[in-house]
Amino acid sequence: MPINLTVILKSKPESKETLKSLLLDLVQNSTKEAACLQYDLHQSVEESTIFIFHEIWENEAGLKLHNEQSYLISFFENVKPLLQEPPIVYRTEKLT
């Protein structure tokens, strides 16, 4: 059963471009994973410090493997000083 996630990150204003670059690298790495069905990165038009991921993972095992990847663990350790607040992660169910 596919796993749908929405992840929201809010950068500090002075860190916006650095975070954006790191997020684009995250997209390149994540989309190479076999269980990754979709991994889209968006940036808010109204508030450019807000970045939103829409992710679909093949199954729970694939998401677990993703969360264990060294590049992802390193990302979350190193990104903390760039963020205004901790990332928000929503596990969602597609209705239509």
PyMOL commands that set and color helices and strands:
alter all, ss='L'
color gray80, all
select helices_A, chain A and resi 13-30+60-67+70-82
alter helices_A, ss='H'
color red, helices_A
select strands_A, chain A and resi 3-10+36-43+50-57+88-92
alter strands_A, ss='S'
color yellow, strands_A
deselect
rebuild
show_as cartoon
